[in-house]
Structures are given as structure tokens and as C-alpha cells.
Amino acid sequence: MSQNLPVVVIVGRPNVGKSTLFNALTRARDALVANQPGLTRDRRYGIGRVGPAKYMLVDTGGIDEDDNEITALIMQQALVAVAEADAVIFLVDGRAGLNGMDENIAKKLRAFDTPVYLAINKTEGFDPNLVSAEFHRLGFPEMKTIAAVHGHGIKTLMDKVLADFPEPVEETPESEDAEAERDRIRVAIIGRPNVGKSTLINRILGEERQLTFDAPGTTRDSIEIPFERDGQQYTLIDTAGVRRRSKVHETIEKFSVIKSLQAIEQSNVVVMLFDAREGMTVQDSTLLGYALDSGRALVLAVNKWDGLSNDQRDQVKYTLERKLHFIDFAKPRFISALHGSGVGNLFGLIRRAWFSSIRQTSTSRLNQILNDATSAHPPPLVRGRRIKLRYMHQGGKNPPLYILHGSQVESLSNAYRRYIMNTLREVLQLEGTPIKLAFKQSSNPYEGKKNTLNQRQINKKRRLMKHHKKKK
């Protein structure tokens, strides 16, 4: 069983640099950042990568003094985040100094048992001791000065925040069960609330199961459900409908995004569930973006397909094809978790996706594929010279990584890279898994060396010069 990543929440009033710190800690592209609309106003999620271990990072909305409905909602959401978190980074502005709202936030944070670490931002060019002096009034013993925009001090801050959290590791199975554990496929079913995750899980467990039991996860209430189907061992990672008790009431699932991110981190294959009747929403795009960025094998399932007219089905297919055109390795499958239609077919997709993602291909086979591909469609010319792809080998699995060596590879167009990727996918029959390509420029053995002559060449050159002078 996997250990869940610790959850770290950033709170503070507006304009103290929370988003800047979030981006610095995640080092993330847009696909890793989740902007939650509506009730989860301005809350963003990502995987923290600065510090001694990985962690879930949550950026909350700026808490303001204005007495209005939106401010109250942002405050409520921040307190929900704090209640669910393992640690809190309370960010303040070192240039603006201590603010009355800072003291108000500090008072609310002290009502929780969650450890709080005070981070004084925007301290570049200032004496850290002088800047931090007035913030001692807030009463937090753990205090660090940082400059998030320049990355100064954030490594030291996260070392302190994560000091008490061990790096998540996979537990080593008992020796007699080690082979079975390696062959077990861990499947995370993700999707926004009310898309049908619980119904799908109940349907899966109700069909031809031989073994099923609940194994409670660690502190974040996730449930791992091992079972067997057609001789294959699986573990479903269920976060659907799981809520922690809290004094703060919401009309949506608390931390549903965090639970989904944790499930993805613990899985081999992700089943992304959509609602056919509502189409693909912003929340769907957020979760799908993270699943893609994680590199996990992927199965797309469109639920609630029953009851739709033919015209409605055609419209749903057209819309999904348009919105998912960039995913060429996983095609949507249409199911009804309530009635069971299409659910059984998901297991074939899950197995093919998993075994495709861990497939190991010999270097000789890869080079045969590369030679056939470049012979059929040679790489383009760059400044009158042909790009040469000399050889290829596999550099990793889950997802498959293929490393190509050659000359002028940095000039290879995206279209030709896609051609190589599609050729690999077609020839190797890789289904349901992304493919990564890495290109390495072949080194010139004479680069940096002077064209020096040996003694024999020097003597020959002298004889030629003498001969030339005599002719004159």
C-alpha cells in the first residue's frame, strides 16, 4: 500500500505572493495547476517539488478584510483547507510590514492543531533580522524569510516544513507475495463529484469478483480495494464520496481534487470518468491535465450513456472528439455504470494500457523500426544538411521513454517527432499509454581540438615548401 503525500496549504491576505510561491514550489506547467471555479474560488493544487520530499500543495484565495459574501466564502475555503492539511505556510509581506489582517488570520490559524510555519516574503535587499522583528508578535516560533520571486530561502523553508514527514515509499511486499504484487494493477478512478465514480466501483465489485475487502489507507481517508478478475489481480483506489467530518459545511465534496491527485500518484492506470449528459467541464480538464502530466496509463470512460437519444450521442461524440483531439493514445469508451453496459470492457483496456506502459523493447528492434521509418520518410533538411537519426534505445518505462541519438536533432520539427511517436505506437501496438521521446545530439570527436600536425606531416610540409621555392 502506498503512503499518501503530506498536504501543505499556503494562506495569507491578498498580494503577499502566494501564487508566486506556489509556482516556485511546484515548478509546474499549466497542466499541473488547477483553478477551481465557483465555491472553490481561486484554490489551486499541485505537486510540490522543492524540498526533501514530494507533497501536495494547495494555494488558497487571498483573505481580505472586506465584509462581503465573496470574502466570507474565500475565508471559509481557506479554513477548510487548513482543517484538512498536514502543515500550513502562513505568508506575510515583509515590505509592507505587519498588517491587522495578518493578526486576524494568525488568530484563526491558532484555533487548529495544524502546524503553522510563518514565511516572510519579499525580503530581498533587506536585513532579515530587522524585517522579521515585528512579526514575532504573531506568536509563531517557526519563522523564515524568503523571496519567492527569486527563489531565495524557499528550499530552507520547505526543509523545515517537511522535516517531520517521511518521504512516501512503496512498502516492500513479503517475499512469497512479491511476484503477485508486481503483477497487481493499481487502478485509480477519478472524476468530478457526482460523475458516477461510486456507482462504477460498486458495479465493478459486483461482477464476477472472487476476492474483495476494504483496506483503509493512511491519514487522508482513501480506500484501497484489492480484487481479482479473470485471473488478474487489481487494486481499486477509491476516493469517491469520502469526506472528513468538519465544522465547516460545504455543498461540494471537500478536497475532492486532492484525493484525486493522491489516487493518481498511487496508481498504475487512471480511469478518467466523464458525465455524458454534462459534457467535458473545466474541472474535467483540470483532472485530465494532471493525469496526462503524471505520465500514467489512461483509460477514458464516458458514463451515463444510457437514456441518451441518437442525436444527443452524436453531439457528445463530436464534442469530445474536438476537445480531446490532442490525446491520440486513448479513445473514449461509452458506458453505463448504473446498468453495467460497457463496464466489463474496461478491464481489457486497463490491462492493455498497463502492459503497454511497462513494455520493454530491445535496442535492435527499436533501431529496425527507426530505420524503416526514416527510409519511408527521411528527416527534413536544415540549412542544406539532412538531419540524421543514428540509433534509438529505450530509456525508461511507465511511460515508455525512447532516446534517439543523431545530428542536428534540436532542429527536428514537431511534426516529424509526432511521426516517430506514432510509428512506435503503431508498430509496437502501444495502447492507452503516453510515449516520451528524448533526443541527444551526437558529439563531434574533433570539437574543441586544434588541427595540429605531427612530426611526419611537418617534415612533409617543409619539403613541399622547399620544392616550391626551387621552382621559383
C-alpha positions in Angstrom: 0.0 0.0 0.0 1.3 3.5 -0.8 1.7 6.2 1.7 -0.2 9.4 0.9 1.7 12.6 0.3 1.5 15.2 3.0 -0.8 18.2 2.2 0.7 21.7 2.6 -1.6 24.7 2.4 -0.5 28.3 1.7 -2.7 31.0 3.3 -2.4 34.8 3.6 -4.0 38.1 2.7 -4.0 39.3 -1.0 -0.9 40.4 -2.8 1.6 38.8 -0.4 3.0 36.5 -3.1 1.1 33.2 -2.5 0.8 32.4 -6.2 4.4 33.2 -6.8 5.5 30.9 -4.0 3.1 28.2 -5.3 4.6 28.4 -8.8 8.1 28.3 -7.4 7.4 25.3 -5.2 5.6 23.3 -7.9 7.9 24.2 -10.8 4.7 23.3 -12.8 3.3 23.8 -16.2 -0.3 25.0 -16.5 -1.5 21.4 -16.7 -0.3 20.9 -13.1 -2.2 23.9 -11.7 -5.9 23.5 -11.0 -8.1 26.6 -10.9 -11.3 25.6 -9.3 -14.3 27.8 -10.2 -17.3 28.6 -8.1 -17.2 27.6 -4.5 -13.5 26.6 -4.5 -12.7 30.2 -5.6 -9.0 30.7 -6.5 -7.9 27.4 -4.9 -5.1 25.8 -6.9 -3.5 22.4 -6.5 -0.2 20.9 -7.5 2.7 18.6 -6.6 5.5 20.4 -4.6 8.9 19.6 -5.9 11.1 21.9 -3.8 12.3 20.3 -0.6 13.3 16.9 0.7 10.2 15.1 -0.5 7.2 15.4 -2.7 4.0 16.8 -1.2 0.5 18.1 -2.2 0.4 21.9 -2.4 -2.7 24.0 -2.1 -2.9 27.7 -2.8 -5.9 29.4 -1.3 -7.5 32.7 -2.1 -6.4 35.9 -0.5 -8.1 36.6 2.8 -9.3 40.2 2.9 -10.9 42.5 5.5 -13.9 43.4 3.2 -17.2 42.3 4.8 -18.9 40.8 1.8 -20.1 37.4 0.6 -17.1 36.6 -1.6 -14.6 37.4 1.1 -16.5 35.2 3.6 -16.5 32.4 1.0 -12.8 32.7 0.5 -12.2 32.7 4.2 -14.4 29.6 4.6 -12.5 27.8 1.9 -9.1 28.7 3.4 -10.3 27.3 6.8 -11.5 24.1 5.1 -8.0 23.7 3.6 -6.3 24.3 6.9 -8.5 21.7 8.6 -7.6 19.1 6.1 -3.9 20.0 5.8 -0.8 18.4 7.4 1.0 21.8 7.5 0.3 25.4 6.8 2.6 28.1 5.3 1.3 31.5 6.6 2.7 34.0 4.1 3.1 37.7 5.0 4.6 40.7 3.2 8.0 41.8 4.6 8.0 45.1 2.8 4.5 46.1 3.8 5.1 45.1 7.4 2.7 43.6 9.9 -1.0 44.1 9.0 -4.2 43.9 11.1 -5.4 41.2 8.7 -2.3 39.2 9.4 -3.1 39.2 13.1 -6.7 38.2 12.3 -5.5 35.3 10.2 -3.0 34.3 12.8 -5.8 34.1 15.4 -7.9 31.8 13.3 -4.9 29.6 12.5 -4.2 29.1 16.2 -7.6 27.5 16.6 -6.4 24.5 14.6 -4.0 21.7 15.5 -2.3 22.0 12.2 1.4 23.1 12.4 1.9 26.7 11.1 5.1 28.0 9.5 5.4 31.8 9.1 7.1 32.8 5.9 8.0 36.5 5.4 8.1 37.2 1.7 9.6 40.0 -0.4 12.7 40.3 1.9 15.3 40.7 -0.9 17.6 43.6 -0.2 16.5 43.9 3.5 18.2 42.7 6.7 16.3 39.5 7.6 16.6 40.2 11.3 15.1 43.7 11.0 12.3 42.5 8.7 11.3 39.6 11.0 11.4 41.6 14.3 7.8 42.9 14.2 6.3 39.6 13.0 7.3 38.0 16.3 4.1 39.5 17.7 2.1 36.9 15.7 3.4 34.2 18.1 4.6 31.6 15.7 8.0 30.0 16.7 8.8 28.8 13.2 9.7 31.8 11.0 11.6 32.0 7.8 12.4 35.0 5.5 12.1 34.3 1.7 12.0 36.0 -1.7 9.6 33.8 -3.7 10.0 35.7 -6.9 13.8 34.9 -6.9 13.5 31.5 -5.2 15.6 32.7 -2.2 15.0 30.8 1.1 12.2 28.5 -0.2 14.3 25.4 0.0 15.2 26.1 3.6 11.6 26.8 4.3 10.4 23.5 2.9 13.2 21.6 4.6 11.7 22.8 7.9 8.1 22.3 6.9 8.7 18.7 5.7 11.2 17.7 8.4 8.7 15.5 10.3 7.1 13.9 7.2 9.0 10.8 5.8 9.2 10.6 2.0 6.4 8.3 0.8 7.7 5.0 -0.3 6.1 1.8 -1.6 6.0 -0.9 1.1 8.1 -3.9 0.3 5.8 -6.9 0.0 6.6 -10.2 1.7 8.9 -12.4 -0.4 6.3 -15.1 -1.2 3.9 -12.4 -2.4 6.4 -10.2 -4.2 5.7 -11.5 -7.7 2.0 -11.2 -7.2 2.3 -7.6 -6.0 4.4 -6.7 -9.0 1.7 -8.1 -11.3 -1.1 -6.4 -9.5 -2.6 -3.4 -11.4 -3.4 -0.4 -9.3 -6.3 1.5 -10.8 -7.5 5.0 -9.8 -10.9 6.1 -10.8 -11.1 9.8 -11.0 -13.6 12.4 -12.0 -15.5 15.3 -10.5 -18.2 14.9 -7.9 -21.5 13.1 -9.0 -20.0 11.8 -12.2 -20.7 8.2 -11.1 -17.4 7.0 -9.5 -19.1 5.2 -6.6 -21.6 3.6 -8.9 -18.9 2.4 -11.2 -16.9 1.0 -8.3 -19.9 -0.8 -6.9 -20.7 -2.2 -10.4 -17.1 -3.5 -10.8 -17.1 -5.2 -7.4 -20.5 -6.7 -8.0 -19.4 -8.5 -11.2 -17.5 -11.9 -11.1 -15.4 -10.9 -8.1 -13.5 -13.6 -6.2 -11.9 -11.6 -3.5 -12.7 -8.2 -2.2 -12.1 -6.4 1.1 -11.7 -2.8 2.3 -8.2 -1.8 3.4 -8.3 1.7 4.9 -5.5 4.0 3.7 -3.5 6.4 5.7 -4.5 9.7 7.1 -6.4 11.0 4.1 -9.3 8.5 4.2 -8.6 6.9 0.8 -9.7 3.3 0.4 -7.8 0.6 -1.4 -9.9 -2.3 -2.6 -8.0 -5.4 -3.8 -9.9 -7.9 -6.0 -9.4 -10.4 -8.7 -11.0 -10.7 -12.2 -10.2 -13.3 -14.9 -7.0 -14.3 -13.1 -5.6 -10.8 -12.9 -5.1 -9.1 -9.5 -6.3 -5.4 -9.3 -6.4 -2.8 -6.6 -9.1 -0.1 -7.0 -8.1 3.2 -5.3 -11.4 4.7 -4.2 -11.7 8.3 -3.2 -15.3 8.7 -4.3 -17.7 10.1 -1.7 -15.1 10.1 1.0 -15.5 13.1 3.4 -13.9 14.0 6.7 -16.0 15.5 9.4 -15.5 19.2 9.9 -17.4 22.1 11.4 -17.2 23.9 8.1 -20.1 22.9 5.9 -20.0 22.8 2.1 -22.3 21.8 -0.7 -19.5 20.1 -2.6 -17.0 17.4 -1.7 -14.2 18.6 0.4 -10.8 18.3 -1.1 -12.1 16.1 -4.0 -9.2 17.3 -6.1 -6.6 16.5 -3.5 -8.0 13.0 -3.2 -7.9 12.6 -6.9 -4.3 13.7 -7.1 -3.3 11.3 -4.4 -5.1 8.5 -6.2 -3.2 9.2 -9.4 0.1 9.3 -7.6 -0.6 5.8 -6.2 -1.9 4.2 -9.4 -0.6 2.4 -12.4 -3.6 3.2 -14.6 -6.0 6.1 -14.3 -9.7 5.7 -15.4 -11.0 9.2 -16.1 -14.7 9.3 -15.8 -16.9 11.9 -17.7 -20.6 12.6 -17.5 -22.2 12.2 -20.9 -25.1 14.4 -20.0 -23.0 17.4 -18.9 -20.1 17.1 -21.3 -16.4 18.0 -20.6 -16.2 20.7 -17.9 -13.3 22.9 -16.6 -13.0 20.5 -13.7 -12.7 17.6 -16.1 -9.9 19.4 -18.0 -8.1 20.1 -14.7 -8.0 16.4 -13.6 -7.3 15.2 -17.1 -4.4 17.6 -17.4 -2.8 16.3 -14.2 -3.3 12.7 -15.2 -1.5 13.4 -18.5 1.3 15.2 -16.8 1.8 12.3 -14.4 2.5 10.0 -17.3 0.2 7.3 -16.0 -1.5 4.9 -18.4 -5.0 6.3 -19.2 -8.5 5.0 -19.9 -11.3 7.4 -20.8 -14.8 6.4 -19.9 -18.0 8.4 -20.6 -20.7 7.5 -18.1 -24.5 7.8 -18.1 -24.6 6.8 -21.8 -28.0 5.1 -21.3 -31.1 7.2 -21.9 -29.5 9.5 -24.5 -31.1 9.8 -27.9 -29.0 9.1 -31.0 -28.8 12.8 -31.8 -27.5 13.5 -28.2 -25.0 10.7 -28.5 -23.7 12.1 -31.8 -23.3 15.5 -30.3 -21.4 14.1 -27.3 -19.1 12.2 -29.5 -18.4 15.2 -31.7 -17.8 17.5 -28.7 -15.4 15.0 -27.0 -13.5 14.4 -30.3 -13.0 18.1 -30.6 -11.9 18.7 -27.1 -9.7 15.5 -26.8 -8.0 15.7 -30.2 -4.6 16.1 -28.5 -4.9 12.7 -26.8 -4.1 10.2 -29.6 -3.4 7.2 -27.4 -6.7 6.8 -25.6 -10.1 6.9 -27.2 -13.3 7.5 -25.1 -15.4 4.4 -24.2 -19.1 4.8 -23.5 -20.6 3.0 -20.5 -23.5 3.0 -18.1 -22.2 2.3 -14.6 -25.8 2.1 -13.3 -26.9 -0.7 -15.7 -23.4 -2.2 -16.3 -23.3 -1.8 -20.1 -19.7 -1.4 -21.3 -18.2 -1.8 -17.8 -16.8 -5.2 -18.5 -14.9 -4.0 -21.5 -12.9 -1.5 -19.3 -10.8 -4.3 -17.9 -9.4 -5.2 -21.3 -8.5 -1.6 -21.8 -6.9 -1.3 -18.4 -4.8 -4.4 -18.9 -3.6 -3.3 -22.4 -2.8 0.2 -21.1 -0.8 -1.1 -18.2 1.2 -3.7 -20.1 1.8 -1.2 -22.9 3.2 1.3 -20.4 5.7 -1.3 -18.9 6.7 -3.0 -22.2 10.4 -3.3 -22.7 11.6 -3.4 -26.3 15.1 -4.4 -27.4 17.5 -1.9 -28.9 17.8 -4.0 -32.1 14.1 -4.0 -32.6 13.9 -0.2 -32.0 16.6 0.5 -34.5 14.9 -1.6 -37.1 11.7 0.5 -36.5 13.8 3.7 -36.7 15.5 2.6 -40.0 12.2 1.7 -41.6 10.6 5.0 -40.5 13.4 7.2 -41.7 13.6 5.2 -45.0 9.9 5.7 -45.7 10.0 9.4 -44.7 13.6 10.8 -44.3 14.1 13.6 -41.8 13.9 17.1 -43.3 16.9 19.3 -44.5 18.1 22.0 -42.2 20.3 24.7 -43.9 21.0 22.3 -46.7 22.0 19.4 -44.5 19.9 16.3 -43.7 19.1 15.7 -40.1 20.4 12.2 -39.2 18.8 9.9 -36.6 21.5 7.3 -36.0 20.1 5.0 -33.4 17.5 4.6 -30.6 17.2 2.8 -27.3 14.6 2.6 -24.5 15.4 4.8 -21.5 12.5 4.0 -19.2 9.1 2.6 -18.6 5.7 3.7 -17.3 5.5 5.7 -19.5 7.8 4.3 -22.2 10.8 6.6 -22.9 12.8 6.3 -26.1 16.1 8.1 -26.6 17.2 9.0 -30.1 20.7 9.9 -31.0 21.7 11.9 -34.1 22.9 15.1 -35.6 21.0 18.4 -35.7 18.3 16.8 -33.6 17.5 20.1 -31.9 16.1 21.3 -35.3 13.8 18.3 -35.7 10.2 19.6 -36.3 7.3 18.7 -34.0 5.6 17.1 -37.0 8.5 14.7 -37.5 8.7 13.9 -33.8 5.0 13.0 -33.9 5.6 10.8 -36.9 8.3 8.9 -35.0 6.0 8.6 -32.0 3.0 7.4 -34.0 5.2 4.9 -35.8 6.4 3.5 -32.5 2.8 3.3 -31.2 1.5 1.6 -34.3 4.4 -1.0 -34.7 4.7 -1.8 -31.0 0.9 -1.7 -30.6 1.1 0.6 -27.6 -2.4 1.4 -26.4 -3.5 3.7 -23.5 -0.1 5.0 -22.5 1.7 8.2 -23.4 5.1 8.0 -25.1 8.0 10.2 -24.3 10.9 10.9 -26.8 14.3 12.3 -25.8 16.8 13.5 -28.4 20.6 13.6 -27.9 23.0 15.4 -30.1 25.8 13.1 -31.3 29.1 14.6 -30.2 31.8 15.6 -32.7 35.1 13.8 -31.6 37.1 16.7 -33.1 35.2 19.5 -31.5 37.5 21.8 -29.5 40.6 20.2 -30.8 43.2 22.2 -32.8 44.3 20.9 -36.2 47.9 20.2 -35.1 50.4 18.4 -37.4 52.6 15.5 -36.2 56.3 15.5 -37.0 56.0 13.5 -40.1 53.4 15.9 -41.5 55.6 18.9 -40.6 58.6 17.4 -42.4 56.5 16.7 -45.5 55.2 20.3 -45.4 58.8 21.6 -45.2 59.9 19.5 -48.2 57.0 20.8 -50.3 57.8 24.4 -49.4 61.5 23.9 -50.4 60.4 22.3 -53.6 58.1 25.2 -54.3 60.9 27.8 -53.7 63.3 26.0 -56.0 60.7 26.1 -58.8 60.5 29.9 -58.4 
